[in-house]
Every structure is written in structure tokens, then in C-alpha cells.
Amino acid sequence: MITPVALGAGCGIGLWALAVSLFPPRPALSTVLTRATAPPTPTPPASAPIPAAEDTGRVARLGRPAVAPLRALGLPGPRLGKDLAVLGRPPSTHLAEKAVLAVTGLLLPALPTAVLAAAGLDPGFGFPVIAALVSAGLGFVLPDLHARAAAARLRVGFRHALSAYLDLVWITLSGGAGVDSALGDSVTVGRGWAFDRLRRALDTARLTRTTPWAALRRLGEELDISELAELAASVSLAGTEGAKVRASLAAKAHALRTHQTTDAEARAHAATERMSLPVMALFLGFLVFIAYPALTQVLNGL
């Protein structure tokens, strides 16, 4: 019995470690507040590229041979590539993680199969093969789902920052500043990765002597944020045709806040509905627990 128990404990610890690595726990509120109130770190020069995580991790080293074949298959796709750009994650690291998790999922059913064989049970041939294929597919898809969810959260935060940035630009324009100075002065007030990306795009436009709205449009296409492209279109009218955009910027900021409030309410309602599912499952189980003895007595009496 010692060998099956040890193998089962090892399998459980491995599954727990895999779940923690894929879905890390949320940080404490005190940690989040400390990060939010910490002084900003000095930003690198605008001409320098955005630093990305180097492929020095264990997972990246193990899955590096599979990166080239996966790239030949056209992975990652355009949509996923934009999500990885939002996260600042190299595609090679993502593909290496997909390959390692797929191989891990392919080999994972071998452990419970060995445990069953050691216990004298024959699980057969079909079930381990099907379980290996299913777990390999899940391991291959899980990094994509995690990247999409993380990028969606970052885009929501970027839209919050963009609404505040629009208010700052509108106030600066009301004070008599020009379009270029209003865009540049307003972005220096905010902090966070969203304002860092805006500041970097505007600094790059200034150094390359291009228009700031063109840089904002490219940033919106890179991050797949349509509101940023709309802002670039409105600002370009003011910069090229002298149109007054103060009212338009105020309306866009109000529309963004309204949309964010609606999304927050929808997420709150969805969370409330999900909270009622365990209660309903418990209630149904209680009904089955009560009705099963009576139903058994009735069937035995027939």
C-alpha cells in the first residue's frame, strides 16, 4: 500500500502545483495599495524598445525546440499576438509554455495508470489513451485562455486610464493650449502602464517627427483598443483642419465611463448569478437525499 499511496500523493502535489502556476492567487489588498501608492520608477528613453521577459526560464528552455515548428504552423495567431503584445510577453516564451504543458498533459495519465496497475487493476488501453489526448489538448489551450483573460483585464484598465486622459486633455485645451502640448502635458500627470504606453508613443512621435495622432493610432492597432483609434481620428481633425474637439473629447470620456459602468454592473450581475449555483446544487442534492429512501420503498413494494 505504500507505493500506491506515495504515487497518489505525488500526483496530487503535481496537479496542485500545476493549478497554482496556471491560476496564481490574487495578491492581498495591502500589497495592491502599496504598489498603487509607491513612487513611479524612472521610465527608460522613449526610443528604447519595451523590455520583454527573456527566454531564460525553465519552461522556456524545455520547450525551445518546439518553438520553430509551432511558428511554422502560423502560431500564435494575429489576435493572440495582440494579446501577447498587451502583456509584453515574447511569443517564443508563450509557444514554449504551450509545448511543455501539452507534453505534460500527454504524460500525466501514465501516473494514475501505473498506480492502478500496481494495485492489481487493469485500466485497459483505450481510457489512458483518450485521457492523455484530452489532457494534452487542455495543456495546449490553457496558456491561450490565460493570455486572453489577462489581456482583457489590462484592456479594461487601459480604457479607465484613457477616460481620465481624455478629461485631462479636454481641461488643457480649455486652458488655451494647443493640441500637441495638450496631449504631451496631460500624459505626464498619470501613472501606470497605460500612461507609460501613451507617454512612450507620444515621445516616439516627437523624436521621429511624426504626428502624435498617428502614434496614437498605431498604439491602438497594436493593443487592439478601438477607443484609442477614435481618439486619434478626433485629434487629427483638430491638428489638420483646425476643428474644435473639446466637446468631442468630453463626450468620448463620458461615453467611456458610461460603458465601463455598464460593464461593471453586468459583471456584478453575472457574479451574483454564479453565486446562486452552489446553493441550487446543494438544494437539489438535499431533495435527492430526502426522496431517494421513499422512492426505494415504493419501488420495493411493487
C-alpha positions in Angstrom: 0.0 0.0 0.0 3.0 2.4 0.5 3.8 2.6 -3.2 0.2 3.5 -4.4 -0.2 6.0 -1.6 3.2 7.7 -2.5 2.3 7.7 -6.1 -1.1 9.2 -5.4 0.3 11.8 -3.1 2.9 12.8 -5.8 0.2 13.0 -8.5 -1.9 15.2 -6.2 1.0 17.5 -5.4 1.9 17.8 -9.1 -1.7 18.7 -10.0 -1.8 21.3 -7.2 1.5 22.9 -8.4 0.2 23.0 -12.0 -3.1 24.6 -10.9 -1.2 27.2 -8.8 1.2 28.0 -11.6 -1.7 28.5 -14.1 -4.1 30.3 -11.8 -2.0 32.2 -9.2 -3.8 33.5 -6.1 -4.8 37.2 -6.0 -2.5 39.5 -4.1 -3.6 40.9 -0.8 -5.3 44.3 -0.7 -2.4 45.8 1.3 0.0 44.7 -1.4 -2.1 46.3 -4.2 -2.4 49.6 -2.2 1.4 49.6 -1.6 2.0 49.2 -5.3 -0.5 51.9 -6.2 0.9 54.4 -3.8 4.6 53.7 -4.5 6.6 56.4 -6.3 6.9 55.7 -10.0 10.1 54.2 -11.3 12.1 56.2 -13.9 11.0 55.3 -17.4 13.6 54.4 -20.0 14.2 56.5 -23.0 11.3 56.7 -25.5 13.5 55.3 -28.3 14.3 52.1 -26.4 12.0 49.1 -27.0 9.7 47.9 -24.4 11.5 45.3 -22.4 10.1 41.8 -22.6 10.7 38.7 -20.5 13.8 36.9 -21.6 13.6 33.2 -22.5 15.7 32.1 -19.5 13.0 30.2 -17.6 13.0 26.5 -17.1 9.8 26.1 -19.2 11.2 28.2 -22.0 14.4 26.2 -22.1 12.5 22.9 -22.1 10.0 24.0 -24.9 12.5 25.9 -27.0 12.9 23.0 -29.6 9.1 23.2 -30.3 9.0 26.9 -31.0 10.1 26.7 -34.6 7.6 24.0 -35.6 4.8 25.9 -33.9 5.8 29.1 -35.7 5.8 27.2 -39.0 2.1 26.3 -38.3 1.3 30.0 -38.0 1.2 30.2 -34.2 0.4 32.5 -32.5 -2.4 33.9 -34.5 -2.9 37.7 -35.1 -5.5 38.0 -32.3 -3.3 36.2 -29.8 -0.3 38.1 -31.0 -2.0 41.4 -30.0 -2.9 39.9 -26.6 0.8 39.0 -26.0 1.8 42.5 -27.1 -0.5 43.9 -24.4 1.1 41.6 -21.8 4.6 42.4 -23.0 5.3 38.7 -23.4 7.5 37.2 -26.1 5.7 34.8 -28.5 8.5 32.3 -28.2 8.0 32.0 -24.4 4.3 31.5 -24.9 4.8 28.8 -27.5 7.4 27.0 -25.4 4.9 27.0 -22.5 2.2 25.6 -24.7 4.5 22.8 -25.9 5.6 21.9 -22.3 2.1 21.8 -21.0 0.9 19.7 -23.9 3.7 17.1 -23.3 3.0 17.2 -19.6 -0.7 16.6 -20.2 0.2 13.7 -22.6 2.3 12.0 -20.0 0.1 12.8 -16.9 -2.4 9.9 -17.3 0.6 7.5 -17.2 1.0 8.1 -13.4 -2.6 7.0 -12.3 -2.4 4.1 -14.8 0.8 2.9 -13.1 -0.9 3.3 -9.7 -3.9 1.2 -10.9 -1.5 -1.4 -12.3 0.4 -1.6 -9.1 -2.8 -2.1 -7.2 -3.7 -5.0 -9.4 -6.3 -3.3 -11.5 -6.3 -3.2 -15.3 -7.5 0.2 -16.7 -7.3 -1.1 -20.2 -5.8 0.6 -23.2 -8.5 3.0 -24.5 -9.1 5.0 -21.4 -5.5 6.1 -20.8 -5.0 7.0 -24.4 -8.2 9.1 -24.5 -7.3 10.8 -21.2 -3.8 11.5 -22.5 -5.1 13.1 -25.7 -7.7 15.2 -23.7 -5.2 16.4 -21.1 -2.6 17.2 -23.9 -5.2 19.3 -25.7 -6.1 21.1 -22.5 -2.5 21.8 -21.7 -2.0 23.2 -25.2 -5.0 25.5 -25.0 -4.8 26.7 -21.4 -1.9 29.3 -22.0 -4.0 30.9 -24.8 -7.0 31.2 -22.5 -4.9 32.6 -19.7 -3.3 35.1 -22.0 -6.6 36.3 -23.4 -8.1 36.7 -19.9 -5.1 38.7 -18.7 -5.0 40.9 -21.8 -8.8 41.6 -21.4 -8.2 42.7 -17.9 -5.4 45.0 -19.0 -7.5 46.5 -21.8 -10.3 47.3 -19.2 -7.7 49.1 -17.1 -6.4 50.9 -20.2 -9.9 52.2 -21.0 -10.2 53.5 -17.5 -6.9 55.4 -17.8 -7.9 56.6 -21.3 -11.1 58.2 -20.0 -9.1 60.1 -17.3 -6.6 61.1 -20.0 -9.3 62.5 -22.2 -10.6 64.6 -19.3 -7.0 66.0 -18.8 -6.7 66.8 -22.5 -10.0 68.5 -22.5 -9.1 70.6 -19.5 -5.8 71.5 -21.0 -7.4 72.5 -24.3 -9.9 74.7 -22.4 -7.0 76.5 -20.8 -5.8 77.6 -24.3 -3.1 75.0 -25.0 -2.6 73.6 -28.5 -3.3 70.1 -29.5 0.3 68.8 -29.3 1.0 70.4 -26.0 -2.3 69.3 -24.5 -1.5 65.7 -25.5 2.0 65.8 -24.1 1.3 67.7 -20.9 -1.7 65.6 -19.9 0.1 62.3 -20.3 2.8 63.4 -17.7 0.2 63.6 -14.9 -0.9 59.9 -14.9 0.9 56.8 -13.7 0.6 53.2 -14.5 1.4 51.0 -17.5 -1.4 52.6 -19.6 0.1 56.1 -19.2 3.5 54.7 -19.8 2.4 53.3 -23.1 0.8 56.6 -24.1 3.8 58.6 -23.0 6.1 56.3 -24.9 4.0 56.6 -28.1 4.0 60.4 -27.9 7.7 60.6 -27.2 8.4 58.3 -30.1 6.3 60.6 -32.4 8.2 63.6 -31.2 11.6 62.0 -31.8 10.7 60.7 -35.2 8.9 64.0 -36.2 5.6 62.3 -36.9 2.2 63.5 -35.8 1.0 62.4 -32.3 -2.3 61.2 -33.6 -0.5 58.8 -36.0 1.4 57.4 -33.0 -1.8 57.0 -31.0 -3.5 55.2 -33.9 -0.6 52.8 -34.2 -0.7 52.2 -30.5 -4.5 51.5 -30.7 -3.9 49.0 -33.5 -1.1 47.3 -31.6 -3.1 46.9 -28.4 -6.4 46.3 -30.2 -8.2 49.2 -28.5 -10.7 50.9 -30.8 -11.3 53.9 -28.5 -7.7 54.9 -28.9 -8.0 54.9 -32.7 -11.2 57.0 -32.3 -9.3 59.5 -30.2 -6.5 59.7 -32.8 -9.1 60.4 -35.5 -10.7 63.2 -33.5 -7.3 64.8 -32.7 -6.2 64.5 -36.3 -9.2 66.7 -37.3 -8.1 69.4 -34.9 -4.4 69.1 -36.0 -5.0 69.1 -39.7 -8.3 71.0 -40.2 -8.4 73.2 -37.1 -11.6 71.6 -35.9 -12.7 72.1 -32.2 -12.5 68.9 -30.4 -13.1 69.9 -26.8 -16.8 68.9 -26.9 -16.0 65.7 -28.8 -13.3 64.7 -26.2 -15.6 65.4 -23.3 -18.4 63.3 -25.0 -16.0 60.4 -25.6 -14.8 60.5 -22.0 -18.4 60.4 -20.8 -19.2 57.6 -23.2 -16.2 55.6 -22.0 -17.2 56.0 -18.3 -20.8 55.0 -19.1 -19.7 51.9 -21.0 -17.3 51.0 -18.1 -20.1 51.4 -15.6 -22.4 49.2 -17.6 -19.8 46.5 -18.0 -19.1 46.6 -14.2 -22.8 46.2 -13.5 -23.1 43.3 -16.0 -20.1 41.5 -14.3 -21.6 42.1 -10.9 -24.9 40.6 -12.0 -23.1 37.6 -13.6 -21.1 37.0 -10.4 -24.4 37.1 -8.4 -26.0 34.5 -10.6 -22.9 32.3 -10.3 -23.1 32.5 -6.6 -26.6 31.0 -6.6 -25.5 27.9 -8.5 -23.8 26.2 -5.5 -27.0 26.9 -3.4 -29.2 25.3 -6.1 -26.9 22.3 -6.4 -27.0 21.8 -2.6 -30.8 22.2 -2.6 -31.1 19.6 -5.4 -28.8 17.2 -3.5 -30.9 17.7 -0.4 -34.1 16.8 -2.3 -32.5 13.7 -3.7 -31.3 12.7 -0.3 -34.9 13.0 1.1 -36.7 11.5 -1.9 -34.4 8.5 -2.5 -35.4 6.4 0.5 -39.2 7.0 -0.1 -38.7 6.2 -3.8 -36.8 3.0 -2.9 -39.6 1.9 -0.5 -42.2 2.4 -3.2 -40.3 0.5 -5.8 -39.6 -2.4 -3.5 -43.2 -2.6 -2.5 -44.3 -3.1 -6.1 
